[in-house]
């Protein structure tokens, strides 16, 4: 029996730059070119100043663990259980939080230092994931 196909991100014009950067091994956030505000979740315009001049800005790829939950119930055949969904707040962009998934049910702690790693899930599709610093 073949493994189920991974769920892949949609080629949405407002978010696809995030996944293009990940394929290059970069973590990015959407930002306003006019006022510099970080637009998270990504938008085609700045809700601070109204500008439509938005761009992708590279960030360091380090953060702190804010929340997590271990999943033991199989909700979709593409995700082997158990796995842990993590929410990480970026060190260099306070307030910007990104999701990721770790295999298994690792021992985690609030505020734990996390670092990005990149997981190739399909031809040309790479997802940023998170791991505790030194364990990626």
C-alpha positions as CSV (number, residue, x, y, z in Angstrom):
1,X,0.0,0.0,0.0
2,X,1.4,3.4,-0.9
3,X,1.7,6.2,1.7
4,X,-1.0,8.8,1.6
5,X,-0.1,12.0,-0.1
6,X,0.9,15.0,2.1
7,X,-1.4,17.9,2.2
8,X,0.2,20.8,0.3
9,X,-0.2,24.6,0.6
10,X,-2.3,26.3,-1.9
11,X,-0.6,28.6,-4.5
12,X,-2.2,31.7,-3.0
13,X,-0.7,35.0,-4.3
14,X,-0.7,36.5,-0.8
15,X,1.2,33.6,0.9
16,X,3.1,31.7,-1.8
17,X,6.2,33.8,-1.3
18,X,6.5,32.2,2.2
19,X,6.8,28.8,0.6
20,X,9.1,29.9,-2.2
21,X,11.5,31.3,0.5
22,X,11.3,28.0,2.4
23,X,12.3,26.1,-0.7
24,X,15.4,28.3,-0.7
25,X,16.0,27.5,3.0
26,X,14.9,30.9,4.2
27,X,12.2,31.9,6.7
28,X,10.4,35.1,5.9
29,X,7.6,37.3,7.1
30,X,5.4,39.6,5.1
31,X,6.1,43.3,5.8
32,X,5.0,46.7,4.5
33,X,7.7,48.4,2.3
34,X,6.3,51.8,3.2
35,X,6.0,51.8,7.0
36,X,7.9,48.5,7.9
37,X,5.0,46.9,9.8
38,X,5.0,43.1,9.9
39,X,1.9,41.8,8.3
40,X,1.2,38.6,10.0
41,X,-0.9,36.8,8.7
42,X,0.3,37.9,5.2
43,X,-2.0,40.4,3.4
44,X,-1.8,42.2,0.0
45,X,-1.9,45.6,1.8
46,X,-0.8,47.2,5.0
47,X,-3.6,47.6,7.6
48,X,-1.4,50.1,9.4
49,X,-0.8,52.7,6.6
50,X,-2.9,51.4,3.7
51,X,0.0,50.8,1.4
52,X,-0.1,48.0,-1.2
53,X,3.7,47.9,-1.3
54,X,4.4,44.7,0.6
55,X,7.5,42.5,0.6
56,X,8.9,39.3,2.1
57,X,11.6,40.0,4.8
58,X,14.0,37.3,5.9
59,X,14.0,36.5,9.7
60,X,16.5,34.6,11.8
61,X,14.5,31.4,12.3
62,X,14.7,31.2,16.1
63,X,11.9,31.6,18.6
64,X,10.3,30.5,21.8
65,X,7.7,27.8,22.3
66,X,4.4,29.4,23.2
67,X,2.0,26.4,23.1
68,X,1.9,22.8,21.9
69,X,-0.4,19.8,21.8
70,X,0.3,16.1,21.1
71,X,-2.1,14.5,18.6
72,X,-2.8,10.8,19.1
73,X,-6.1,10.5,17.1
74,X,-5.5,10.0,13.4
75,X,-7.5,12.8,11.7
76,X,-6.0,12.4,8.2
77,X,-4.1,9.4,6.8
78,X,-1.2,11.7,5.6
79,X,-0.3,12.5,9.3
80,X,1.2,9.5,11.2
81,X,0.3,9.7,14.9
82,X,1.5,10.7,17.3
83,X,2.8,14.1,16.3
84,X,3.0,17.4,18.2
85,X,1.7,20.7,16.8
86,X,3.8,23.6,18.1
87,X,3.3,27.4,18.1
88,X,6.5,29.4,18.1
89,X,6.9,33.1,18.6
90,X,9.7,34.5,16.5
91,X,12.6,36.2,18.5
92,X,13.1,39.0,16.0
93,X,9.4,39.7,15.3
94,X,7.5,39.9,18.6
95,X,3.9,38.9,18.1
96,X,4.5,36.9,15.0
97,X,3.8,33.2,15.7
98,X,4.2,30.3,13.3
99,X,2.9,26.7,13.5
100,X,4.9,23.6,13.0
101,X,4.8,19.9,13.7
102,X,7.2,17.5,15.4
103,X,7.1,13.8,15.1
104,X,6.1,11.9,18.2
105,X,5.3,13.4,21.6
106,X,8.6,15.0,22.6
107,X,9.2,16.4,26.1
108,X,8.7,20.2,25.6
109,X,8.5,23.2,28.0
110,X,7.0,26.6,27.9
111,X,9.5,29.2,26.6
112,X,11.8,26.5,25.2
113,X,14.2,27.8,22.5
114,X,13.2,26.6,19.1
115,X,14.9,26.8,15.7
116,X,13.5,26.4,12.2
117,X,14.3,23.4,10.0
118,X,13.0,22.8,6.5
119,X,11.1,19.7,5.5
120,X,10.8,18.8,1.8
121,X,7.3,17.3,1.5
122,X,6.9,17.2,-2.3
123,X,8.7,18.1,-5.4
124,X,9.6,21.8,-5.0
125,X,7.5,22.2,-1.8
126,X,9.3,22.8,1.5
127,X,7.7,23.5,4.8
128,X,9.3,25.4,7.7
129,X,9.1,23.2,10.8
130,X,10.4,23.8,14.3
131,X,12.6,21.8,16.7
132,X,14.1,22.5,20.1
133,X,17.5,24.2,19.7
134,X,20.2,21.5,19.2
135,X,17.7,18.8,18.3
136,X,16.9,19.8,14.7
